[in-house]
Amino acid sequence: MGDNNTQHDDAQSGGTIEDQIRHQGVISEDIQHHIQRLAEAMADVPAKVTSIDERLANMESDMKVVKAAVTDQSGVLHDHETRITQLESAA
């Protein structure tokens, strides 16, 4: 009679213990596959971050040059405005 109850319980829970173990094995393999794919996708992230850092450092350096040039040109433009105003006043 105990065997009959065990078979009834197995039918309600989705199969035999062996079927459940097999099912859990398949799920485990699927999860491992997804984790491996994620690890492979993330493997090159540090190199990409380093590359971005290097490019950002170059851009910062370039912006300092641009800022210096703009500041210099601003002074030249102001000097031209002063000279033009003086010439217009003299004329």
MODELLER restraints for C-alpha pairs under 7 A, 6 or more apart:
rsr = mdl.restraints
at = mdl.atoms
rsr.add(forms.Gaussian(group=physical.xy_distance, feature=features.Distance(at['CA:10:A'], at['CA:16:A']), mean=5.36, stdev=0.5))
